[in-house]
Amino acid sequence: MANIKGYNMPDELYYHKDHSWARVDGNRVTVGMNDFFQKEAGDIVFVDLPEEEEEVSQGEVCGKIQSRKWIGKLVAPVSGEIVEINEELEEDTSLINSDPYGEGWILVIEASDLESELGNLMQGEALVSFIEAEIKRAEEERAKG
């Protein structure tokens, strides 16, 4: 697992600029929020998720994740149909904090155009540069606040 400046960002996942991650298994893509998001957000207290069978497009906001500090967006990293949502989160939203890449997964999308869309997501060096920029942006916002 890759560690970028103290954030756990597993190498095998793909990352969207709005901090969702994608684990690809054939055409099924499991989606969650990355370690940077959960640490910045703090304790997650509420998750507003889309319905199963809903169609989503890559980059579309398909849910909200609320912490004690603010409300964040859940953005679909790929286009397709939502085939499963993590019912456990209705009982325990803290799974997103405690296990963002495991039990804290959020939903599964049956991808409709995976090959062309994966190139729009980040891995490797692009991800490192992105996280470094996000850390800087977060520090600047805190300094203003």
ZIJOLIN-V794606 format. One record per pair of residues at least 4 apart in sequence whose C-alpha atoms are under 6 Angstrom apart, sorted by the first residue. I is the first residue (numbers start at 0). J is the second residue. If there is no record, write none. Layout:
I;J + I;J
This chain:
0;9 + 0;10 + 1;8 + 1;9 + 1;10 + 2;6 + 2;7 + 2;8 + 6;34 + 7;34 + 12;21 + 12;22 + 13;20 + 13;21 + 13;120 + 13;121 + 13;122 + 14;20 + 14;120 + 14;121 + 15;19 + 15;76 + 15;120 + 18;32 + 18;33 + 19;31 + 19;32 + 19;33 + 20;30 + 20;31 + 20;32 + 21;28 + 21;29 + 21;30 + 22;28 + 22;29 + 23;28 + 26;109 + 26;110 + 27;108 + 27;109 + 28;107 + 28;108 + 29;106 + 29;107 + 30;105 + 30;106 + 30;107 + 31;104 + 31;105 + 36;40 + 37;41 + 37;96 + 40;66 + 42;66 + 43;65 + 43;66 + 43;92 + 43;93 + 44;65 + 44;66 + 44;92 + 45;65 + 46;63 + 46;64 + 47;62 + 47;63 + 48;62 + 49;61 + 49;62 + 51;81 + 51;82 + 51;83 + 52;80 + 52;81 + 52;82 + 53;80 + 53;81 + 54;79 + 54;80 + 55;78 + 55;79 + 56;78 + 57;75 + 57;76 + 57;77 + 57;78 + 58;74 + 58;75 + 58;76 + 59;74 + 59;75 + 60;73 + 60;74 + 61;73 + 61;74 + 62;73 + 63;71 + 63;72 + 63;73 + 64;70 + 64;71 + 65;69 + 65;70 + 78;110 + 78;111 + 79;108 + 79;109 + 79;110 + 79;111 + 80;108 + 80;109 + 81;107 + 81;108 + 82;107 + 82;108 + 83;106 + 83;107 + 84;105 + 84;106 + 85;105 + 85;106 + 88;92 + 94;98 + 94;103 + 95;99 + 95;103 + 98;102 + 98;103 + 99;103 + 113;117 + 121;125 + 121;126 + 122;126
